[in-house]
Amino acid sequence: MLKATPELVRRCGRNMEYMQCGASCERQCRDVINNVPPRSPCWGMCNAPGCYCRPGFARFYQFQYCVTESECYG
C-alpha cells in the first residue's frame, strides 16, 4: 500500500514549484504587460504554502498556470 506523503500531495503544474513559504509578490502577466519591474526582493513577506511560478515565468492572470513572460502578450 502506498502511503500519502507530503511529496505526493505537493504536485504542481508546468512551470511551477511547491514552496513552503511562497513569495507574496509573485510575477503576474499584468505586471509584464504594464512594464512593472519585478518586485524584488520579497524577503520577509511569506505567503501561504502552495504552487508558485518558477523564476522567469508569470502567473497568467487569475488562472492556475504560469507562462513565459513573452506568452503574457498572447
Jmol script that loads the backbone (N, CA, C; Angstrom):
load data "model"
ATOM      1  N   MET A   1       0.845  -1.178   0.000  1.00  0.00           N
ATOM      2  CA  MET A   1       0.000   0.000   0.000  1.00  0.00           C
ATOM      3  C   MET A   1       0.893   1.245   0.000  1.00  0.00           C
ATOM      4  N   LEU A   2       0.522   2.238  -0.813  1.00  0.00           N
ATOM      5  CA  LEU A   2       1.285   3.470  -0.933  1.00  0.00           C
ATOM      6  C   LEU A   2       0.795   4.470   0.101  1.00  0.00           C
ATOM      7  N   LYS A   3       1.712   4.948   0.931  1.00  0.00           N
ATOM      8  CA  LYS A   3       1.348   5.930   1.943  1.00  0.00           C
ATOM      9  C   LYS A   3       1.339   7.322   1.329  1.00  0.00           C
ATOM     10  N   ALA A   4       0.403   8.146   1.768  1.00  0.00           N
ATOM     11  CA  ALA A   4       0.381   9.540   1.314  1.00  0.00           C
ATOM     12  C   ALA A   4       1.482  10.296   2.046  1.00  0.00           C
ATOM     13  N   THR A   5       2.382  10.858   1.297  1.00  0.00           N
ATOM     14  CA  THR A   5       3.455  11.657   1.888  1.00  0.00           C
ATOM     15  C   THR A   5       3.303  13.085   1.402  1.00  0.00           C
ATOM     16  N   PRO A   6       3.881  14.038   2.116  1.00  0.00           N
ATOM     17  CA  PRO A   6       3.793  15.431   1.671  1.00  0.00           C
ATOM     18  C   PRO A   6       4.291  15.616   0.241  1.00  0.00           C
ATOM     19  N   GLU A   7       5.306  14.855  -0.169  1.00  0.00           N
ATOM     20  CA  GLU A   7       5.851  14.991  -1.515  1.00  0.00           C
ATOM     21  C   GLU A   7       4.824  14.607  -2.580  1.00  0.00           C
ATOM     22  N   LEU A   8       3.985  13.610  -2.289  1.00  0.00           N
ATOM     23  CA  LEU A   8       2.980  13.183  -3.255  1.00  0.00           C
ATOM     24  C   LEU A   8       1.851  14.205  -3.379  1.00  0.00           C
ATOM     25  N   VAL A   9       1.568  14.914  -2.316  1.00  0.00           N
ATOM     26  CA  VAL A   9       0.492  15.890  -2.309  1.00  0.00           C
ATOM     27  C   VAL A   9       0.931  17.190  -2.979  1.00  0.00           C
ATOM     28  N   ARG A  10       2.207  17.475  -2.974  1.00  0.00           N
ATOM     29  CA  ARG A  10       2.730  18.755  -3.446  1.00  0.00           C
ATOM     30  C   ARG A  10       3.084  18.760  -4.929  1.00  0.00           C
ATOM     31  N   ARG A  11       2.237  18.241  -5.750  1.00  0.00           N
ATOM     32  CA  ARG A  11       2.494  18.254  -7.190  1.00  0.00           C
ATOM     33  C   ARG A  11       1.968  19.558  -7.765  1.00  0.00           C
ATOM     34  N   CYS A  12       2.802  20.190  -8.529  1.00  0.00           N
ATOM     35  CA  CYS A  12       2.427  21.470  -9.122  1.00  0.00           C
ATOM     36  C   CYS A  12       2.375  21.345 -10.633  1.00  0.00           C
ATOM     37  N   GLY A  13       1.722  22.302 -11.248  1.00  0.00           N
ATOM     38  CA  GLY A  13       1.609  22.322 -12.695  1.00  0.00           C
ATOM     39  C   GLY A  13       2.921  22.683 -13.373  1.00  0.00           C
ATOM     40  N   ARG A  14       2.853  22.703 -14.677  1.00  0.00           N
ATOM     41  CA  ARG A  14       4.005  23.035 -15.505  1.00  0.00           C
ATOM     42  C   ARG A  14       4.495  24.453 -15.190  1.00  0.00           C
ATOM     43  N   ASN A  15       5.785  24.637 -15.150  1.00  0.00           N
ATOM     44  CA  ASN A  15       6.426  25.928 -14.880  1.00  0.00           C
ATOM     45  C   ASN A  15       6.185  26.429 -13.459  1.00  0.00           C
ATOM     46  N   MET A  16       5.810  25.516 -12.569  1.00  0.00           N
ATOM     47  CA  MET A  16       5.536  25.879 -11.180  1.00  0.00           C
ATOM     48  C   MET A  16       6.353  25.000 -10.249  1.00  0.00           C
ATOM     49  N   GLU A  17       6.494  25.477  -9.011  1.00  0.00           N
ATOM     50  CA  GLU A  17       7.166  24.690  -7.989  1.00  0.00           C
ATOM     51  C   GLU A  17       6.472  24.916  -6.664  1.00  0.00           C
ATOM     52  N   TYR A  18       6.505  23.888  -5.817  1.00  0.00           N
ATOM     53  CA  TYR A  18       5.892  23.987  -4.495  1.00  0.00           C
ATOM     54  C   TYR A  18       6.835  24.743  -3.584  1.00  0.00           C
ATOM     55  N   MET A  19       6.287  25.690  -2.840  1.00  0.00           N
ATOM     56  CA  MET A  19       7.085  26.453  -1.883  1.00  0.00           C
ATOM     57  C   MET A  19       6.360  26.469  -0.546  1.00  0.00           C
ATOM     58  N   GLN A  20       7.083  26.174   0.493  1.00  0.00           N
ATOM     59  CA  GLN A  20       6.521  26.205   1.841  1.00  0.00           C
ATOM     60  C   GLN A  20       6.184  27.644   2.237  1.00  0.00           C
ATOM     61  N   CYS A  21       7.027  28.572   1.798  1.00  0.00           N
ATOM     62  CA  CYS A  21       6.835  29.991   2.090  1.00  0.00           C
ATOM     63  C   CYS A  21       6.865  30.726   0.752  1.00  0.00           C
ATOM     64  N   GLY A  22       5.745  30.767   0.068  1.00  0.00           N
ATOM     65  CA  GLY A  22       5.682  31.363  -1.262  1.00  0.00           C
ATOM     66  C   GLY A  22       5.828  32.872  -1.242  1.00  0.00           C
ATOM     67  N   ALA A  23       6.367  33.404  -2.323  1.00  0.00           N
ATOM     68  CA  ALA A  23       6.565  34.849  -2.440  1.00  0.00           C
ATOM     69  C   ALA A  23       5.218  35.561  -2.541  1.00  0.00           C
ATOM     70  N   SER A  24       5.037  36.581  -1.737  1.00  0.00           N
ATOM     71  CA  SER A  24       3.780  37.325  -1.777  1.00  0.00           C
ATOM     72  C   SER A  24       3.746  38.290  -2.952  1.00  0.00           C
ATOM     73  N   CYS A  25       4.853  38.423  -3.659  1.00  0.00           N
ATOM     74  CA  CYS A  25       4.890  39.327  -4.818  1.00  0.00           C
ATOM     75  C   CYS A  25       5.209  38.542  -6.088  1.00  0.00           C
ATOM     76  N   GLU A  26       4.512  37.444  -6.281  1.00  0.00           N
ATOM     77  CA  GLU A  26       4.699  36.622  -7.473  1.00  0.00           C
ATOM     78  C   GLU A  26       4.430  37.452  -8.730  1.00  0.00           C
ATOM     79  N   ARG A  27       5.261  37.267  -9.739  1.00  0.00           N
ATOM     80  CA  ARG A  27       5.136  38.000 -11.008  1.00  0.00           C
ATOM     81  C   ARG A  27       3.830  37.606 -11.695  1.00  0.00           C
ATOM     82  N   GLN A  28       3.075  38.601 -12.145  1.00  0.00           N
ATOM     83  CA  GLN A  28       1.797  38.404 -12.825  1.00  0.00           C
ATOM     84  C   GLN A  28       1.910  38.894 -14.266  1.00  0.00           C
ATOM     85  N   CYS A  29       1.113  38.346 -15.170  1.00  0.00           N
ATOM     86  CA  CYS A  29       1.126  38.812 -16.560  1.00  0.00           C
ATOM     87  C   CYS A  29       0.773  40.295 -16.651  1.00  0.00           C
ATOM     88  N   ARG A  30      -0.115  40.770 -15.809  1.00  0.00           N
ATOM     89  CA  ARG A  30      -0.465  42.198 -15.864  1.00  0.00           C
ATOM     90  C   ARG A  30       0.750  43.069 -15.555  1.00  0.00           C
ATOM     91  N   ASP A  31       1.671  42.574 -14.703  1.00  0.00           N
ATOM     92  CA  ASP A  31       2.909  43.310 -14.427  1.00  0.00           C
ATOM     93  C   ASP A  31       3.775  43.376 -15.679  1.00  0.00           C
ATOM     94  N   VAL A  32       3.871  42.255 -16.379  1.00  0.00           N
ATOM     95  CA  VAL A  32       4.685  42.182 -17.596  1.00  0.00           C
ATOM     96  C   VAL A  32       4.125  43.128 -18.654  1.00  0.00           C
ATOM     97  N   ILE A  33       2.821  43.063 -18.892  1.00  0.00           N
ATOM     98  CA  ILE A  33       2.177  43.880 -19.925  1.00  0.00           C
ATOM     99  C   ILE A  33       2.269  45.372 -19.603  1.00  0.00           C
ATOM    100  N   ASN A  34       2.145  45.719 -18.324  1.00  0.00           N
ATOM    101  CA  ASN A  34       2.217  47.123 -17.905  1.00  0.00           C
ATOM    102  C   ASN A  34       3.641  47.582 -17.620  1.00  0.00           C
ATOM    103  N   ASN A  35       4.612  46.721 -17.949  1.00  0.00           N
ATOM    104  CA  ASN A  35       6.033  47.038 -17.794  1.00  0.00           C
ATOM    105  C   ASN A  35       6.409  47.401 -16.352  1.00  0.00           C
ATOM    106  N   VAL A  36       5.785  46.725 -15.397  1.00  0.00           N
ATOM    107  CA  VAL A  36       6.102  46.924 -13.979  1.00  0.00           C
ATOM    108  C   VAL A  36       7.319  46.066 -13.658  1.00  0.00           C
ATOM    109  N   PRO A  37       8.393  46.673 -13.144  1.00  0.00           N
ATOM    110  CA  PRO A  37       9.582  45.870 -12.840  1.00  0.00           C
ATOM    111  C   PRO A  37       9.296  44.849 -11.737  1.00  0.00           C
ATOM    112  N   PRO A  38      10.009  43.730 -11.752  1.00  0.00           N
ATOM    113  CA  PRO A  38       9.818  42.723 -10.698  1.00  0.00           C
ATOM    114  C   PRO A  38      10.046  43.336  -9.320  1.00  0.00           C
ATOM    115  N   ARG A  39       9.186  42.981  -8.395  1.00  0.00           N
ATOM    116  CA  ARG A  39       9.321  43.465  -7.016  1.00  0.00           C
ATOM    117  C   ARG A  39      10.265  42.537  -6.278  1.00  0.00           C
ATOM    118  N   SER A  40      11.472  42.969  -6.193  1.00  0.00           N
ATOM    119  CA  SER A  40      12.492  42.116  -5.605  1.00  0.00           C
ATOM    120  C   SER A  40      13.341  42.949  -4.672  1.00  0.00           C
ATOM    121  N   PRO A  41      13.772  42.470  -3.574  1.00  0.00           N
ATOM    122  CA  PRO A  41      13.420  41.151  -3.054  1.00  0.00           C
ATOM    123  C   PRO A  41      12.094  41.177  -2.306  1.00  0.00           C
ATOM    124  N   CYS A  42      11.495  40.034  -2.177  1.00  0.00           N
ATOM    125  CA  CYS A  42      10.235  39.867  -1.442  1.00  0.00           C
ATOM    126  C   CYS A  42      10.508  39.257  -0.076  1.00  0.00           C
ATOM    127  N   TRP A  43      11.696  39.270   0.350  1.00  0.00           N
ATOM    128  CA  TRP A  43      12.114  38.606   1.579  1.00  0.00           C
ATOM    129  C   TRP A  43      11.320  39.102   2.765  1.00  0.00           C
ATOM    130  N   GLY A  44      10.994  38.223   3.614  1.00  0.00           N
ATOM    131  CA  GLY A  44      10.263  38.580   4.818  1.00  0.00           C
ATOM    132  C   GLY A  44       8.757  38.657   4.584  1.00  0.00           C
ATOM    133  N   MET A  45       8.343  38.513   3.331  1.00  0.00           N
ATOM    134  CA  MET A  45       6.918  38.530   3.015  1.00  0.00           C
ATOM    135  C   MET A  45       6.523  37.124   2.586  1.00  0.00           C
ATOM    136  N   CYS A  46       6.055  36.336   3.522  1.00  0.00           N
ATOM    137  CA  CYS A  46       5.760  34.934   3.252  1.00  0.00           C
ATOM    138  C   CYS A  46       4.269  34.743   2.997  1.00  0.00           C
ATOM    139  N   ASN A  47       3.954  34.135   1.877  1.00  0.00           N
ATOM    140  CA  ASN A  47       2.578  33.811   1.534  1.00  0.00           C
ATOM    141  C   ASN A  47       2.305  32.362   1.939  1.00  0.00           C
ATOM    142  N   ALA A  48       1.107  31.913   1.770  1.00  0.00           N
ATOM    143  CA  ALA A  48       0.730  30.548   2.143  1.00  0.00           C
ATOM    144  C   ALA A  48       1.515  29.513   1.338  1.00  0.00           C
ATOM    145  N   PRO A  49       1.744  28.331   1.895  1.00  0.00           N
ATOM    146  CA  PRO A  49       2.393  27.258   1.137  1.00  0.00           C
ATOM    147  C   PRO A  49       1.546  26.909  -0.085  1.00  0.00           C
ATOM    148  N   GLY A  50       2.211  26.584  -1.175  1.00  0.00           N
ATOM    149  CA  GLY A  50       1.481  26.217  -2.381  1.00  0.00           C
ATOM    150  C   GLY A  50       2.365  26.233  -3.603  1.00  0.00           C
ATOM    151  N   CYS A  51       1.743  26.200  -4.763  1.00  0.00           N
ATOM    152  CA  CYS A  51       2.453  26.185  -6.042  1.00  0.00           C
ATOM    153  C   CYS A  51       2.610  27.606  -6.561  1.00  0.00           C
ATOM    154  N   TYR A  52       3.825  27.948  -6.904  1.00  0.00           N
ATOM    155  CA  TYR A  52       4.154  29.285  -7.386  1.00  0.00           C
ATOM    156  C   TYR A  52       4.949  29.179  -8.678  1.00  0.00           C
ATOM    157  N   CYS A  53       4.907  30.239  -9.479  1.00  0.00           N
ATOM    158  CA  CYS A  53       5.647  30.262 -10.746  1.00  0.00           C
ATOM    159  C   CYS A  53       7.146  30.187 -10.487  1.00  0.00           C
ATOM    160  N   ARG A  54       7.824  29.439 -11.334  1.00  0.00           N
ATOM    161  CA  ARG A  54       9.282  29.365 -11.271  1.00  0.00           C
ATOM    162  C   ARG A  54       9.863  30.682 -11.769  1.00  0.00           C
ATOM    163  N   PRO A  55      11.119  30.962 -11.436  1.00  0.00           N
ATOM    164  CA  PRO A  55      11.758  32.184 -11.933  1.00  0.00           C
ATOM    165  C   PRO A  55      11.708  32.233 -13.463  1.00  0.00           C
ATOM    166  N   GLY A  56      11.413  33.417 -14.008  1.00  0.00           N
ATOM    167  CA  GLY A  56      11.317  33.587 -15.453  1.00  0.00           C
ATOM    168  C   GLY A  56       9.922  33.370 -16.003  1.00  0.00           C
ATOM    169  N   PHE A  57       8.974  33.014 -15.135  1.00  0.00           N
ATOM    170  CA  PHE A  57       7.595  32.779 -15.547  1.00  0.00           C
ATOM    171  C   PHE A  57       6.673  33.729 -14.793  1.00  0.00           C
ATOM    172  N   ALA A  58       5.472  33.920 -15.328  1.00  0.00           N
ATOM    173  CA  ALA A  58       4.493  34.810 -14.701  1.00  0.00           C
ATOM    174  C   ALA A  58       3.142  34.109 -14.638  1.00  0.00           C
ATOM    175  N   ARG A  59       2.362  34.477 -13.623  1.00  0.00           N
ATOM    176  CA  ARG A  59       1.018  33.913 -13.448  1.00  0.00           C
ATOM    177  C   ARG A  59       0.121  34.470 -14.551  1.00  0.00           C
ATOM    178  N   PHE A  60      -0.532  33.586 -15.290  1.00  0.00           N
ATOM    179  CA  PHE A  60      -1.406  34.005 -16.381  1.00  0.00           C
ATOM    180  C   PHE A  60      -2.739  34.446 -15.804  1.00  0.00           C
ATOM    181  N   TYR A  61      -2.822  35.710 -15.468  1.00  0.00           N
ATOM    182  CA  TYR A  61      -3.995  36.333 -14.873  1.00  0.00           C
ATOM    183  C   TYR A  61      -4.467  35.520 -13.669  1.00  0.00           C
ATOM    184  N   GLN A  62      -5.742  35.289 -13.518  1.00  0.00           N
ATOM    185  CA  GLN A  62      -6.219  34.566 -12.331  1.00  0.00           C
ATOM    186  C   GLN A  62      -6.225  33.058 -12.521  1.00  0.00           C
ATOM    187  N   PHE A  63      -5.723  32.590 -13.664  1.00  0.00           N
ATOM    188  CA  PHE A  63      -5.722  31.158 -13.921  1.00  0.00           C
ATOM    189  C   PHE A  63      -4.643  30.467 -13.102  1.00  0.00           C
ATOM    190  N   GLN A  64      -4.725  29.174 -13.022  1.00  0.00           N
ATOM    191  CA  GLN A  64      -3.819  28.400 -12.177  1.00  0.00           C
ATOM    192  C   GLN A  64      -2.614  27.870 -12.932  1.00  0.00           C
ATOM    193  N   TYR A  65      -2.054  28.654 -13.841  1.00  0.00           N
ATOM    194  CA  TYR A  65      -0.844  28.195 -14.519  1.00  0.00           C
ATOM    195  C   TYR A  65       0.085  29.365 -14.798  1.00  0.00           C
ATOM    196  N   CYS A  66       1.329  29.029 -15.101  1.00  0.00           N
ATOM    197  CA  CYS A  66       2.372  30.022 -15.324  1.00  0.00           C
ATOM    198  C   CYS A  66       2.900  29.898 -16.747  1.00  0.00           C
ATOM    199  N   VAL A  67       3.199  31.039 -17.354  1.00  0.00           N
ATOM    200  CA  VAL A  67       3.685  31.084 -18.731  1.00  0.00           C
ATOM    201  C   VAL A  67       4.970  31.907 -18.779  1.00  0.00           C
ATOM    202  N   THR A  68       5.710  31.783 -19.888  1.00  0.00           N
ATOM    203  CA  THR A  68       6.870  32.656 -20.055  1.00  0.00           C
ATOM    204  C   THR A  68       6.338  34.079 -20.189  1.00  0.00           C
ATOM    205  N   GLU A  69       7.169  35.048 -19.866  1.00  0.00           N
ATOM    206  CA  GLU A  69       6.713  36.434 -19.922  1.00  0.00           C
ATOM    207  C   GLU A  69       6.266  36.823 -21.329  1.00  0.00           C
ATOM    208  N   SER A  70       6.907  36.282 -22.357  1.00  0.00           N
ATOM    209  CA  SER A  70       6.506  36.611 -23.735  1.00  0.00           C
ATOM    210  C   SER A  70       5.114  36.063 -24.059  1.00  0.00           C
ATOM    211  N   GLU A  71       4.703  34.988 -23.397  1.00  0.00           N
ATOM    212  CA  GLU A  71       3.372  34.416 -23.626  1.00  0.00           C
ATOM    213  C   GLU A  71       2.262  35.249 -22.987  1.00  0.00           C
ATOM    214  N   CYS A  72       2.613  36.172 -22.119  1.00  0.00           N
ATOM    215  CA  CYS A  72       1.605  37.033 -21.489  1.00  0.00           C
ATOM    216  C   CYS A  72       0.899  37.903 -22.520  1.00  0.00           C
ATOM    217  N   TYR A  73       1.568  38.182 -23.629  1.00  0.00           N
ATOM    218  CA  TYR A  73       1.001  39.056 -24.653  1.00  0.00           C
ATOM    219  C   TYR A  73       0.061  38.319 -25.596  1.00  0.00           C
ATOM    220  N   GLY A  74       0.028  36.987 -25.515  1.00  0.00           N
ATOM    221  CA  GLY A  74      -0.745  36.185 -26.469  1.00  0.00           C
ATOM    222  C   GLY A  74      -2.141  35.949 -26.147  1.00  0.00           C
TER     223      GLY A  74
END
end "model"
wireframe off; spacefill off
backbone 0.3
color backbone group
